[in-house]
Amino acid sequence: MEAANEILKQVVPILMIPVNNYLRYIISSTQYVRDMTIKLRELNEASVGIKEHMTRNTSSHLEVPAQVSGWLDDVEKINRKGENVPREVGGCVNLKIRLKAGRNAFEISEEIDSVMRRLSLITWTDHPIPLGRVESMQASTSTPSIEHDEFQSREVTFVEALKALGPNHKGHMIALCGMGGVGKTTMMKKIKNFVEKKKMFNYVVMAVIGENTNPIAIQKAIADYLCIELNESTKPARADKLRQWFKDNSDGGKNKFLVILDDVWEFVDLEDIGLSTPLLNEGVNFKVLLTSRKRDICNMMGVEANSILNVKVLEEVEAQNLFLQFVEIADRELHQIEVDIARKCCGLPISIKTIALTLRNKSKDSWKDALARLEEHDIENVVNEVFEMSYRNLQDEETKSIFLLCGLFPEDFDIHTEELMRYGWGLNLFKKMYTIRRARTRLNACIDRLMDSNLLIESNFVGCVKMHDLVRAFVLDMYCKAEHASIVNHGNMSGWPKNNMNNSCKTISLTCDSIFEFPGDLKFPNLTVLKLMHGDKSLRFPHDFYKGMEKLQVISYDEMKYPLLPSLPQCSINLRVLHLHQCSLKMFDCSSIGNMLNLEVLSFAKSCIEWLPSTIGNLKKLRLLDLRDCNGLRIEQGVLKKLVELEELYIGNAYGFRDDNCNEMAERSNNLYALEFEFFNNNAQVKNMSFENLEQFKISVGRSLDGNISKSSHSYENTLQLVTNKCEILDSKLNELFVKTEVLCLSVDCMNELEDVEVKSTHPRQSSSFCNLRVLIVSQCGMLTYLFKLCVANTLSNLEHMEVYECDSMEELINNGTDGSGKDTILFPKLKFLSLGGLPKLLGLCNNVNIIKLPQLVELKLKGIPRFTCIYTQNKMETSSLLKDEIVIPKLETLQIDDMENLKEIWPHQLSIGEEVKLREIEVRNCDKLVNLFPYNPMCLLHHLEELEVENCGSIESLFNIDLDCVGEIGGEVCISGSLRSIGVMEVKKLREVWRIKGTNNSQSLICGFQAVESISIKRCVRFRNVFTPTTANFDLRALSNILIYECGANRGNDESKESSQEKEQTNILLREETFGSISNVVLPSSVIHSFHNLHNLYLNKYEGVEVVFEIESPTSRELVTTHDNQQPLLPNLEDLNLNQMDNMSHVWKCNNWNRFSILQKQQPESPFRNLTTICIYRCRSIKYLFSPLMAELLSNLKKVKIEQCYGIEEVVSNRDDEDAELTTFTSTSTPTSTILFPHLHSLTLSFLKNLRCIGGGGAKDGNNEMSFNNTTTTSAFVDQFKFIEAGGVSWSLCQYSNEISVYGCDALSSVIPYYAVGLMQKLQVLKITFCNGMKEVLETQGMSSNNKSGCDEEIPRVNNVVMLPNLKILNIEWCGRLEHIFTFSALESLRQLQELTIRKCRSIKVIVKKEEDASSKEAVVFPRLKSIELEDLPELVGFFLGMNEFRWPSLDKAYILLENVALTFMLRIIRPYSRVYTVVPCYFRRNNLLQKLEKICVSNCEMVDEIFETALEGSRINRNSSSGDGRGFDESSQTTILVNLPNLTQLELKYLFHLTNIWKSNQWTIFEFPSLTRVDISWCNSLEHVFTSSMVSSLLQLQELSIFNCSRMEEVIVKDVDVAVEAEEESDGKRNEMLVLPCLTSLKLERLPCLKGFSLGNEEFSFPLLDTLIIKGCSEITTFTKGNSTAPQLKEIEISFGSFYAGENINSFIRINKRNSTKAKTLLM
């Protein structure tokens, strides 16, 4: 009975757990539902914020964290679950309902908690998305299908270039070479577009070099593509930053970079842009494509001869055909002239196109004249003659003038046409054009003529044009003539051009990034246009810069830090246009602009101006005012009211607008023809406006303007974005603008149909108000049941982009009324993009029409439309399909489907399609009921399909469920050509395989159609087993190069236990198919491994259940004899193998007989795995070794091995699974050859392998019984003495060829380099050892006793007592607690290349170099290249070496010593002291001349330090009381001043020295001088009250940067010398104050100094001639900068806590102004 009670005591609580839970759900159901409701509300509030952030980042092209999309999807799922939970359960008596509600509410609350925790882990960087990044990259690794070049003769060059850019081409530089105008850039652009489209690279960046090579500009162009801020001023520093970016973002070589250098005229050093050949060895995978006219330049830049591709002139027939593309010729005589003209154009496309366009519609005489002109010129001059003729044939002077204006811009520049219009307006080019809008129309006509003449070409940006570099060169030649005299230079301009055109010069256009100062004696009396770009704060203008420029009409400053405006009235009398774009104008006083009374165009766009003063109201003639991107701008009252001639107003963000500003704008609105504005809060603002005269507008109501929906940031498309209600639209009459609107975004309440907000008309209309729409976005219109009627739909002939989402009541897009005949046709002739989302009641596009034609639609997005079960259907009775037969979409390329909860199939499983499907991309997400992704015969869909992505679709078991009986004959001679390149699957929980093959003879038919597949990615698919089933299927996967399987097979057993009996039976059948002829726990069984012949990269992570990666089946003895030499090698292209967290994996390679396999491979011309270069294994707990020796012998190109946290690993190479019986047979029959293992191994990393006992050593035994070690031999006696363990005639060595060995956390390892590797480590350059607690020696000096099979631990004596490490450069050892020494004395002789020695945290080390008993030499030991020694926390260290030998370090630069009892005895260049010292530089250092080479002092975290330099007086006092002193002390009575000069000290860094009171305590006996000091950085020194004394200032001649941060007691930076302060004060009466000069100081930062009263409070005057950066933050007590006068002529702005402000007259004045009101001053400066 007692036993039963005990059992019940244990069992009852367990049984009560579910009962208690049920009771809790019932009793607390109301509370649980209430909690869930509150949490749902909080979750949705957070979701709104995330969506807004995502929308804002997407529109601004900023990064959005990858987790956001999945997080929002989870929120939607939770909301759907929450909708099914009843809210009122308190009064419910049905316990079942209460139980269900309580349980569901509780579970949903837990899900919400989990999702909110995930939200806290999402980090928003808001970094810009690099322009050069290729989105959704799936790197192409095979040569892509070629798109033909326009000209047949160039197709070979085009194809060769693409092949050279492919992964199989080993060279990393390719050049297109040919004469100017031949089409190099055109071909380059085609190549760029092609590789981006095919996603062959992760990043594609481009820089146009041009005739004037400017490395800084090239660096900036590369940085712009990569979103890198290059704030460094020097070329090497910028190059280093670019190089580091490439290394940091290479992802071990997985990311591929293409750098394009266009139009290279001179040698460009790739080092300058961060690229060099050594980067390839560091894992950076890049290629460089350059275009150049000069072959020798290509050779100089390192392009191999076979990679220089000539772009030749066109063949004669091609030239004629190109000419005829632009003209039509019916006359036979003209045809012959055309042939002659095309021939005289020498096959240059630019000449042919330009002359053809020039002669179009011209008379026969014009053709003859053109031919006569061309006959007078050779190929070198024919291009200019063509341009000359084209220029002369322009119709009017306006067009010619605009053409010449285009030459003012840099080469390959995107020229804004709006900027051309404004310049033209300022120069009065547009005759009889009296308004800006008419001038813009005239300009567009001029641009069209220039484009038609091929003198301008298209840009990638809407609203921009470009000019070919040859055309630009022609224009620049014209600028040299007096008629058009101009100075234009956008290259590397080191000095002012020397010419005699100052008097005649009419135009100046310069890029100023290489100009530091303008000459002061320049006069330009006829100058009309001044255009300056890219000038930083170092640019200096003479004070009379504008003197004599009375004819100036246009001033344009772009990205100028401090633009200079004319102050003399006579210099601005003719000024009509002032452009200040992206200039630093924060707190800029622009009052003087009000004196430019004839100004008509004024632009501050993107210049951050904060205040528009009242004087701007004086500009009575102003017609255009551009204030875009000046956030928070305040406009003085009355300014807008006074601008009576204003036609165009561009403001954009209007946060700073007040009511009076809005009222004034409303007054002016009657006269406005162009307006860009955001109406936010006050709806009355909109009602008061008049919009009837607007012809150009961007207006937003209730939201900010979204530039992402327009064609480009430079586009001037008429845009309306309205978040409001129907009544407000009608009242404000904004709907009158609909007919002019091109981009319309509507979120309107109370709107039943789009026509509700149209302008009501009593007359019948032929078209609707929406007829000019290009973009239509309708969202969150809750009452909208349909978008528009049929009659309106058929008027939208210009519509290209349409989005409809979150309209809960919408049932159809187009309504045909109840009387519709069903025979009507709907046509959207230009619609390219259609997105439908969040439409829960949508039943179709239009439910009562005969046909809907979407002839240009290429992209269709569907999300959250629950009424549909399929997308395509062939059943006319089917009502639940979206795209019925009557919907015609012939060009659809992209289909995205998301959150279609009832979708079961996209196509019917049996499909016959007559018309070819052109889909290129399919993305399907969150469709849990979707079973069939493709029909049983998917081949008809694969002709164009390139990318397939499937995510979170819980019912899909196979992506391609192919029934051979339906497909028919697919394995015959004619295979279907497929284009599918990329397959990506994520979180498809039932997925078992990618392909499932059914039907007869599935093992014999060759499965075609997938031969272009390059990448397969399977992530988090818990049931995934194989790539295809059955594994005996014969697949053509010739292009497959990347396989990634991530977190798959995890819950296979758990999921299968939940299957129904029918599902289990089906599973068993599948398992029998899968395992037939294969091993179920093998990734690549022997039966399928040949299908992956082109595999380059294999990445497996958490692939549960896998025991073997590669199964290798060896031949039988009979097969071995009969095997032919042409057997296909196994995975010959595999390069990268990554295995992570494969807990069950016991073998990477497993073979049933290694020796037979090895014999077979020796008979083959190519070995398996011959290109494998990288192996990375991480946290694979079951594996005990990596290679068999015979497998290792095949890996001749292995470069990198990295094994981490594989706790079962005992050996890296082991013969434990080899068969000894076969070993004898093999050894006796093998041909005597010498084999070297891993000859190219560069890097070996072994990390946290707690059971690893040895790394390895040895060599290969050759036929003469000798061992081969790196071209040296050792006799057989050596082999016998060391008892090497042989395996198949191969003695393995893993480390002898490594350049770099890193060992971390290998506690069982007693040494790194074993005794039997003596003399073999010839290539080792870097050795790093960390956290090896069992390590006794780095270089093993004696044998160890063990019976380990590997032979690593046998008792073997040393040889010759020498360990050779002749190339070791870096040795780093940390946290090795049992290590007592590093080297033996005999090993030092080989360390002549050693450069860095670092030993840290090794608590048992006694000496660095161990003395040997038999060593008798007393010669000096020299480390000729050692530059750095770092010794830290070595408490047992007695000395570096305890012998009598002298050590010398002639190259030593850096000594980092953190030791308690070891003196610094080096000729120091850098000092870093230990934390317990009191004085960093003691007095005796100076007496011993140990400071002459000192360049840098870095002191941090030394709590006891109270001074840096000990003074002579203090040193003498210490010495008097010290037995170790020299006994002389210091003679105060002599009062001899000691000068302490540190001639080479350049940097001083002091951090976290809380007791530091003095850096250098100067007095009448000791004076410090620092003639080379350039940088001082002091922070967190809370006891420090000053930095320098006044007597030191005269020696600070080179000081450039001074930064002081968070020093709480600092009162002044420079203090008066104490001993002379009183004397100086007495003598100062009636005398001029001393002037102290800091001649090189450019940057001064004073931050968080709460006690600081001033920079210097003495009476001295200060001069800072070069100071241009001053930061004062958190200095609340500062009252003045200096008591005496201080001058800083280059200082333009002072940065305080709330931004940068104009410095004013001087620093003292600035501080006084901000201290007038003490409260306000604290606010500003703290």
Disulfide bonds with the S-S distance in Angstrom:
Cys975-Cys1008 2.36
Cys1254-Cys1352 1.93
